[in-house]
Amino acid sequence: MKKFLLITIYLITSVAVKAQTVEMADVLRSSGKIYVVVATIAIIFVGLTAYLFMLDKRLTKLERNK
């Protein structure tokens, strides 16, 4: 039953996402600015990942000292 529910939710959301057209994305893609957006998101993601990794190292070091 749980698998059926998950599959149903996945199908409904995938159909809903494909039904939407985003005009802003089309404009950004046609002007070539979409690469700036993707690069900005990638930089933010890498920064957050590095921050979380460093934070985990610090916490592990503090846990060992106690």
C-alpha positions in Angstrom: 0.0 0.0 0.0 2.8 2.4 0.8 4.5 1.8 -2.5 1.3 2.4 -4.4 0.8 5.7 -2.5 4.3 6.8 -3.3 4.0 5.9 -7.0 0.7 7.7 -7.2 2.1 10.9 -5.6 5.1 10.7 -7.9 3.0 10.4 -11.0 0.7 13.2 -10.0 3.6 15.6 -9.3 5.5 14.7 -12.4 2.4 15.4 -14.6 1.8 18.7 -12.8 5.4 19.8 -13.3 5.4 18.9 -17.0 2.1 20.8 -17.5 3.6 24.1 -16.4 5.6 26.2 -18.8 7.8 28.9 -17.3 8.2 31.8 -19.6 11.0 33.3 -17.6 13.1 30.2 -18.1 12.5 30.4 -21.9 13.6 34.0 -21.9 16.7 33.4 -19.9 17.6 30.4 -22.1 17.1 32.3 -25.3 19.3 35.2 -24.1 22.0 32.9 -22.7 21.5 34.2 -19.2 20.4 30.8 -17.9 24.1 29.9 -17.5 24.6 32.7 -15.1 21.6 31.5 -13.0 22.9 27.9 -13.1 26.4 29.0 -12.1 25.1 31.1 -9.2 23.1 28.2 -7.9 26.1 25.9 -8.2 28.3 28.3 -6.4 25.8 28.7 -3.5 25.4 24.9 -3.4 29.2 24.3 -3.3 29.5 27.0 -0.6 26.8 25.5 1.6 28.3 22.0 1.2 31.8 23.2 2.1 30.4 25.0 5.1 28.5 22.0 6.4 31.6 19.8 5.9 33.8 22.2 7.9 31.1 22.4 10.6 30.9 18.6 10.8 34.7 18.4 11.2 34.6 21.0 14.0 31.8 19.2 15.8 33.6 15.8 15.5 36.7 17.4 16.9 34.7 18.9 19.9 33.0 15.5 20.5 36.3 13.8 20.7 37.7 16.3 23.2 34.9 15.7 25.7 
